Amino acid sequence: MDLLNQWDRWIFARETIIAMIIKTKKYQLPTTTYIKMGLVSILKEQWWVILIALAICCGYFWIASLWWIFGALLAYGLYVLFWAIQFTGVTQMEQNKPIFQKMAYEIDSRQILMKINTKEGMPVQWNMIKRVEVSKDAFILYLSKAQFIHLPYKIFNSDNDKKFLEAILKRKELIK
């Protein structure tokens, strides 16, 4: 009798775990937000480039000329412009248009399903996510330097959904 009760509890627990899916409201990532977030991410990740510009500025102490400073500022400005063009280009490419369409997300412990409509969607496995940032207003899941999933808190239907996603991210060791 006790064995049967344990079995019933296990089946109930298994079905409860399977049923835990976060369904979000539809959300469209604005291209300007994508560009800004991408630039901030790349500049944080490649912070050392500013040290190269500062090293070039130190050439002023070797040969006193303002050209060192202008050259370093110009080089760093061109570096930032290069990445701004890269992120702007991503928003214009036809193959990346689905990323900027309005879509809903279904999140569970196996994957994130990005759904454009009921028939079209793309699964993202948790092992594809390199790192996660939790900001004051969103979860940002990075797939690569230029690819990320931006999940603002406003798209979640309840605080419990946010807490469940946070629990999944902690279990997957993507956040602490």
C-alpha positions as CSV (number, residue, x, y, z in Angstrom):
1,M,0.0,0.0,0.0
2,D,2.8,2.4,0.9
3,L,4.6,1.5,-2.3
4,L,1.6,2.4,-4.4
5,N,1.3,5.8,-2.6
6,Q,5.0,6.5,-3.4
7,W,4.4,5.6,-7.1
8,D,1.4,7.9,-7.2
9,R,3.4,10.7,-5.7
10,W,6.2,10.2,-8.2
11,I,3.8,10.3,-11.2
12,F,2.2,13.4,-9.8
13,A,5.6,15.1,-9.3
14,R,6.7,14.0,-12.8
15,E,3.6,15.5,-14.4
16,T,3.9,18.7,-12.3
17,I,7.5,19.2,-13.5
18,I,6.6,18.6,-17.1
19,A,3.8,21.1,-16.9
20,M,6.0,23.9,-15.6
21,I,6.2,26.1,-18.8
22,I,6.6,29.8,-18.7
23,K,4.5,31.4,-21.4
24,T,5.2,35.1,-22.0
25,K,3.4,37.9,-23.7
26,K,4.5,38.7,-27.3
27,Y,7.5,41.0,-27.4
28,Q,9.4,42.7,-30.3
29,L,13.0,43.6,-29.7
30,P,13.5,47.2,-31.1
31,T,16.5,47.4,-33.4
32,T,17.8,50.5,-31.5
33,T,17.8,48.5,-28.2
34,Y,19.6,45.6,-30.0
35,I,22.3,48.0,-31.3
36,K,22.8,49.7,-27.9
37,M,22.9,46.4,-26.0
38,G,25.2,44.9,-28.5
39,L,27.7,47.8,-28.4
40,V,27.7,47.9,-24.6
41,S,28.2,44.1,-24.5
42,I,31.1,44.2,-26.9
43,L,32.8,47.2,-25.2
44,K,32.5,45.4,-21.8
45,E,33.9,42.2,-23.2
46,Q,36.7,43.9,-25.1
47,W,37.6,46.6,-22.5
48,W,41.3,46.1,-23.1
49,V,41.1,47.9,-26.5
50,I,40.9,51.3,-24.6
51,L,44.2,50.3,-23.0
52,I,45.8,50.1,-26.5
53,A,44.4,53.6,-27.3
54,L,45.9,54.9,-24.0
55,A,49.2,53.3,-24.9
56,I,49.2,55.1,-28.2
57,C,48.4,58.3,-26.3
58,C,51.5,57.8,-24.2
59,G,53.5,58.2,-27.4
60,Y,53.1,61.9,-26.6
61,F,55.8,61.5,-23.9
62,W,58.2,60.0,-26.4
63,I,57.7,62.7,-29.1
64,A,55.7,65.6,-28.0
65,S,52.9,65.9,-30.6
66,L,49.2,66.0,-30.3
67,W,49.0,63.7,-33.2
68,W,49.4,60.7,-30.8
69,I,46.3,61.7,-28.9
70,F,44.3,62.5,-32.1
71,G,45.4,59.2,-33.7
72,A,44.5,57.2,-30.6
73,L,41.1,58.8,-30.3
74,L,40.5,58.4,-34.1
75,A,41.5,54.7,-33.9
76,Y,39.2,54.1,-30.9
77,G,36.4,56.0,-32.6
78,L,36.8,53.9,-35.7
79,Y,36.8,50.7,-33.6
80,V,33.5,51.7,-32.0
81,L,32.1,52.8,-35.4
82,F,33.1,49.3,-36.8
83,W,31.0,47.5,-34.2
84,A,28.1,50.0,-34.5
85,I,28.0,49.2,-38.3
86,Q,28.2,45.5,-37.6
87,F,25.2,45.6,-35.2
88,T,23.3,47.9,-37.5
89,G,24.0,45.5,-40.4
90,V,22.6,42.6,-38.5
91,T,19.3,44.4,-38.1
92,Q,19.1,45.0,-41.9
93,M,19.9,41.5,-43.1
94,E,17.0,39.5,-44.4
95,Q,18.0,36.3,-42.7
96,N,17.9,38.1,-39.3
97,K,14.4,39.6,-39.7
98,P,12.7,36.9,-37.6
99,I,14.8,38.0,-34.6
100,F,13.1,41.4,-34.7
101,Q,9.6,40.2,-35.2
102,K,7.0,40.1,-32.5
103,M,7.3,36.8,-30.8
104,A,6.2,34.9,-27.6
105,Y,8.5,32.7,-25.6
106,E,7.8,29.4,-24.0
107,I,10.5,28.6,-21.4
108,D,10.9,25.3,-19.6
109,S,13.9,23.4,-18.1
110,R,14.7,21.8,-21.5
111,Q,14.7,24.8,-23.9
112,I,13.5,28.2,-24.8
113,L,11.0,28.2,-27.6
114,M,10.8,31.4,-29.6
115,K,7.4,31.4,-31.3
116,I,6.5,33.8,-34.1
117,N,3.0,32.2,-34.2
118,T,1.4,28.9,-33.3
119,K,3.1,27.1,-36.2
120,E,6.5,28.8,-36.5
121,G,9.1,28.9,-33.9
122,M,12.7,28.2,-33.1
123,P,14.0,26.2,-30.1
124,V,17.1,27.4,-28.2
125,Q,18.7,24.7,-26.1
126,W,20.1,25.8,-22.7
127,N,23.6,24.6,-23.7
128,M,23.7,27.2,-26.5
129,I,23.5,30.0,-23.9
130,K,27.0,31.2,-23.0
131,R,26.2,33.6,-20.1
132,V,23.3,35.5,-18.6
133,E,22.9,39.0,-17.2
134,V,20.2,40.0,-14.9
135,S,19.6,43.7,-15.2
136,K,17.1,45.9,-13.3
137,D,14.5,45.4,-16.0
138,A,15.3,42.3,-18.0
139,F,17.0,38.9,-18.4
140,I,19.7,39.0,-21.1
141,L,20.7,35.6,-22.4
142,Y,23.9,35.7,-24.6
143,L,24.3,33.1,-27.3
144,S,27.4,34.8,-28.9
145,K,28.9,38.3,-29.2
146,A,26.2,39.5,-31.5
147,Q,23.3,37.2,-30.5
148,F,21.3,37.5,-27.4
149,I,17.7,37.0,-26.1
150,H,16.3,40.0,-24.3
151,L,13.5,39.1,-21.9
152,P,12.2,42.2,-20.2
153,Y,10.3,41.7,-17.0
154,K,7.1,43.2,-18.5
155,I,6.6,40.2,-20.8
156,F,6.2,37.8,-17.9
157,N,2.6,37.2,-16.8
158,S,3.4,37.0,-13.1
159,D,6.3,37.3,-10.6
160,N,6.2,33.6,-10.2
161,D,7.2,33.2,-13.9
162,K,10.2,35.4,-13.3
163,K,11.2,33.5,-10.1
164,F,10.8,30.2,-12.0
165,L,13.1,31.4,-14.8
166,E,15.6,32.6,-12.2
167,A,15.4,29.2,-10.6
168,I,16.1,27.5,-14.0
169,L,19.0,29.8,-14.6
170,K,20.5,29.0,-11.2
171,R,20.0,25.3,-11.7
172,K,21.8,25.5,-15.1
173,E,24.5,27.5,-13.3
174,L,24.1,30.5,-15.6
175,I,23.6,32.9,-12.7
176,K,24.5,32.7,-9.0
